[in-house]
Amino acid sequence: MAEYPSSHSSSPLEFRHSWLDEPVQYRVKVRQFSQTPAEFTVQRISFEDDLAAYRRAADLGLSSVPRARGKRLEPGERSAESVERSQRRAKSTLRLLVNELAPNHFCTFTIREAGPEYFDSEDWSAIWSHFVRLVRHAGIDFEYVAVLERHPSNPKHLHLHVAIRGHVHYNYLRRFWHIAICAHRGVRVTKMLRGSDSPGNIQDQPIKAPRGSFKQVRKIARYLAKYITKDLISEFNKKRYWPSRGIDLAKAQVFWLDSLSMSEAVREACMLLGQWDDQAEAPAQRMFIPCDRVAWCAIDPDRSPPPPF
């Protein structure tokens, strides 16, 4: 017979209820960053599919649950729900990477259209990789998170939004950008080109927040996340963002909650983390609720203290 997981202890690191009795439970996930304040996410976790799989295995007399198998779907075959989940995961991961990167610059890389020629995502990936190699060979400290976006009035034309950490000399970067673009076209150049000869540009994007502050970092993260669109997710079925190596996210701390509803789980999580306003009977900071299964908060240390651990 298939064995069900046993009941769990009262440790907050483990389930607070047996999921045989309560197949829907809640947990809070706390994410710490090296240079910006922490954030936390309250999640509804459903074990209903797992429970059904164990029960089917038990009815069949199997000693374990068979591993689900199936062929990989092509991008055009994916359901709207699958695309939406992929988009949410990509947005969340990108936002976390930007928070850990803590960029102090936000800019847009463009390529000038040459007649009927349009560079697709694979072309952009090759040009970007060449550009990064040139920058690093020049001894420039260049850490980034980059996201492709379609031009709103011309879907064939792409451009790249980039968050950068470090000192940026845009004329140096433009020179390497022009070299990389021209090399992809089979043309050798050694300097920055100007005017009608320029194959592309790098445009700084001002952010209305104190430079170097966590508020600036979070604004950049939100700007980049909004460029993860469903059409790019569904069409390419690949990541549409490119982080530099060395952006290491610390493992999140997870605490299972006693609550069995989202409203009570938010209250319990906020109280656990010192983010509950007793007078207002509400979270001390704004909660973002992208769907009915998730609520998250980016802690502002000017409004409430950081988590007590």
C-alpha positions in Angstrom: 0.0 0.0 0.0 1.1 3.6 -0.7 2.3 5.3 2.5 0.9 8.8 3.4 3.2 11.3 5.0 2.9 11.3 8.7 1.6 14.2 10.9 4.2 16.9 11.6 5.5 18.5 14.7 4.7 22.0 16.0 7.8 23.6 14.5 7.0 26.6 12.4 9.4 25.2 9.8 7.0 22.3 9.2 3.4 21.8 8.3 1.0 23.0 11.1 -1.7 20.5 10.0 -1.7 17.1 8.5 -2.5 17.6 4.8 -4.6 14.5 4.9 -7.0 16.5 7.0 -6.3 20.0 5.7 -5.2 19.7 2.0 -5.1 23.6 1.7 -2.6 25.3 4.0 -0.7 28.6 4.2 2.9 29.6 4.6 5.0 32.7 4.7 8.3 32.9 2.8 10.8 35.6 3.8 13.4 36.7 1.4 16.5 38.6 2.6 18.7 40.6 0.2 22.3 41.7 0.7 21.7 45.5 0.0 18.0 46.1 0.1 15.3 45.4 2.8 13.6 42.1 3.0 10.2 41.1 1.6 7.8 38.4 2.5 5.2 36.4 0.6 2.1 34.7 2.0 1.2 31.7 -0.1 -1.8 29.3 -0.3 -0.5 25.8 -0.8 -2.8 23.1 -2.1 -2.0 19.4 -1.6 -5.3 18.3 -3.2 -3.6 16.9 -6.3 -0.9 15.2 -4.2 -3.6 13.7 -2.0 -5.6 12.4 -5.0 -2.4 10.9 -6.4 -1.6 9.0 -3.2 -5.2 7.8 -2.9 -5.1 6.5 -6.5 -1.8 4.7 -5.8 -3.3 3.2 -2.6 -6.4 2.0 -4.5 -4.1 0.4 -7.1 -2.0 -1.3 -4.4 1.2 0.6 -5.6 4.1 1.1 -3.2 4.7 4.7 -4.5 3.1 7.4 -6.6 4.0 7.0 -10.3 5.9 9.9 -11.7 3.9 12.0 -14.0 5.2 11.9 -17.6 4.3 13.7 -20.8 5.8 15.2 -23.8 6.9 18.9 -23.7 4.3 21.1 -25.2 5.2 23.5 -28.1 4.7 27.2 -27.3 1.5 27.4 -29.4 0.0 24.5 -27.5 0.3 25.9 -24.0 -2.9 26.9 -22.2 -3.6 30.4 -21.1 -3.3 29.3 -17.5 0.2 27.8 -18.1 1.4 31.0 -19.8 0.0 33.1 -17.0 1.9 30.9 -14.4 5.1 31.2 -16.4 4.7 34.9 -16.6 4.2 35.3 -12.8 7.2 33.1 -12.1 9.4 35.1 -14.5 8.2 38.4 -13.1 8.9 37.2 -9.5 12.3 35.8 -10.3 13.4 38.9 -12.2 12.2 41.2 -9.5 14.2 39.2 -6.9 17.3 39.3 -9.0 17.1 43.1 -9.5 16.6 43.5 -5.7 19.8 41.5 -5.0 21.7 43.2 -7.8 20.8 46.7 -6.3 21.4 48.6 -9.6 22.1 52.3 -9.7 21.4 52.7 -13.5 18.5 51.9 -15.8 18.9 52.2 -19.5 17.5 51.0 -22.9 19.7 49.5 -25.7 18.3 49.9 -29.2 19.4 48.8 -32.7 18.7 50.9 -35.7 16.5 49.2 -38.3 18.3 48.5 -41.6 15.7 48.3 -44.3 13.7 45.0 -44.0 16.2 43.6 -41.5 14.9 42.8 -38.0 17.0 41.1 -35.4 15.1 38.4 -33.5 15.6 37.3 -29.9 18.5 34.9 -30.9 20.3 37.7 -32.7 19.9 39.9 -29.7 21.2 37.2 -27.4 24.3 36.8 -29.6 24.9 40.6 -29.9 24.4 41.1 -26.1 26.9 38.3 -25.3 29.5 39.8 -27.6 28.9 43.3 -26.0 29.3 41.9 -22.5 32.6 40.2 -23.4 33.9 43.4 -24.9 33.0 45.4 -21.8 34.6 43.0 -19.4 37.7 42.6 -21.4 38.1 46.3 -21.1 38.2 45.9 -17.3 34.8 47.5 -16.7 32.8 46.2 -13.7 29.5 45.4 -15.4 26.7 43.6 -13.5 23.2 43.6 -15.0 19.7 42.2 -15.5 18.4 42.7 -19.0 14.9 42.2 -20.5 13.7 42.2 -24.1 10.6 44.1 -25.2 8.8 44.5 -28.4 8.4 48.1 -29.7 4.7 49.0 -29.1 4.1 50.4 -32.6 6.3 47.8 -34.5 6.2 44.3 -32.9 9.1 43.1 -35.2 11.4 45.6 -33.6 12.9 44.7 -30.2 14.9 46.7 -27.7 16.5 45.8 -24.4 15.9 47.3 -21.0 18.9 46.9 -18.7 19.5 47.5 -14.9 23.2 48.0 -14.2 25.2 48.2 -11.1 28.4 50.1 -11.0 30.0 53.2 -12.6 28.7 53.7 -16.2 30.4 55.8 -18.9 27.8 55.7 -21.6 30.2 56.7 -24.5 32.4 53.7 -23.6 29.4 51.4 -23.6 28.1 52.9 -26.9 31.4 52.1 -28.5 31.2 48.5 -27.5 27.5 48.3 -28.4 28.3 49.5 -32.0 31.2 47.1 -32.3 29.0 44.2 -31.3 26.1 45.2 -33.6 28.3 45.7 -36.6 30.2 42.4 -35.9 26.9 40.6 -36.1 26.3 42.1 -39.5 29.8 41.1 -40.6 31.2 44.7 -40.5 34.3 45.5 -38.4 34.4 48.9 -36.6 36.6 50.0 -33.8 34.9 53.2 -32.6 31.6 54.7 -31.6 29.6 55.8 -34.7 27.5 58.9 -34.9 24.5 60.3 -36.7 23.2 58.2 -39.6 26.2 55.8 -39.3 25.2 54.8 -35.8 23.8 51.3 -35.7 22.1 51.7 -32.3 22.0 53.7 -29.1 22.0 53.4 -25.3 19.6 55.8 -23.6 19.7 56.4 -19.8 16.3 56.2 -18.2 15.9 58.5 -15.2 14.2 57.1 -12.1 12.3 59.4 -9.7 13.9 58.2 -6.5 17.1 59.0 -4.6 20.1 57.4 -6.5 21.4 54.4 -4.7 18.4 54.1 -2.4 16.3 50.9 -2.0 13.3 52.8 -3.4 15.2 53.4 -6.6 16.1 49.7 -6.8 12.5 48.6 -6.2 11.3 51.0 -8.9 13.8 49.6 -11.4 12.6 46.1 -10.5 9.0 47.0 -11.1 9.8 48.7 -14.4 11.7 45.6 -15.6 9.1 43.1 -14.4 6.3 44.8 -16.4 8.2 44.0 -19.6 7.7 40.3 -19.0 4.7 40.0 -21.3 2.5 37.1 -22.2 3.3 37.3 -25.9 7.0 36.8 -25.3 6.4 34.0 -22.8 4.0 32.1 -25.1 5.9 32.7 -28.3 9.5 31.9 -27.3 8.8 29.5 -24.4 12.2 30.7 -23.0 13.4 33.1 -20.4 13.1 36.6 -21.8 15.6 38.1 -19.3 19.3 37.7 -18.9 21.0 38.2 -15.5 24.8 38.4 -15.2 26.6 35.6 -13.4 27.2 36.0 -9.7 23.8 37.4 -8.6 23.2 34.9 -5.9 19.8 34.9 -4.2 19.9 33.7 -0.5 17.7 30.8 0.2 14.3 32.0 1.4 13.1 31.2 5.0 9.8 29.4 5.1 7.4 29.3 8.0 4.1 27.3 7.9 1.1 29.0 9.5 -1.8 27.9 11.6 -4.3 29.9 9.6 -6.6 28.2 7.1 -7.7 31.3 5.2 -5.8 34.0 3.3 -7.0 36.9 5.4 -6.0 35.1 8.6 -2.7 34.0 7.1 -1.8 37.6 6.2 -2.6 38.7 9.7 -0.6 35.8 11.3 2.4 36.4 9.0 2.5 40.1 9.6 2.3 39.6 13.4 5.1 36.9 13.2 7.3 39.4 11.3 6.4 42.5 13.3 4.5 44.0 10.3 1.0 44.3 11.9 -0.5 47.6 13.0 -2.6 46.8 16.1 -4.4 50.2 16.1 -5.5 50.0 12.5 -6.1 46.2 12.7 -4.3 46.0 9.3 -0.8 45.3 7.8 1.6 48.0 8.7 2.7 48.2 5.0 1.0 47.8 1.7 0.3 44.2 0.6 0.3 43.3 -3.1 -2.2 40.6 -4.1 -1.5 39.5 -7.7 -3.9 36.6 -7.5 -6.0 34.8 -4.9 -3.2 32.4 -3.9 -0.5 35.0 -3.1 0.0 38.2 -1.1 3.4 39.8 -0.7 5.0 42.9 0.9 8.3 44.7 0.3 9.3 46.0 3.7 10.0 49.7 4.1 12.2 50.1 7.1 11.0 53.7 7.5 7.5 52.5 8.2 8.1 49.4 10.3 11.1 47.4 11.6 12.7 44.6 9.6 11.9 40.9 10.5 13.1 40.0 14.0 15.7 37.4 12.9 
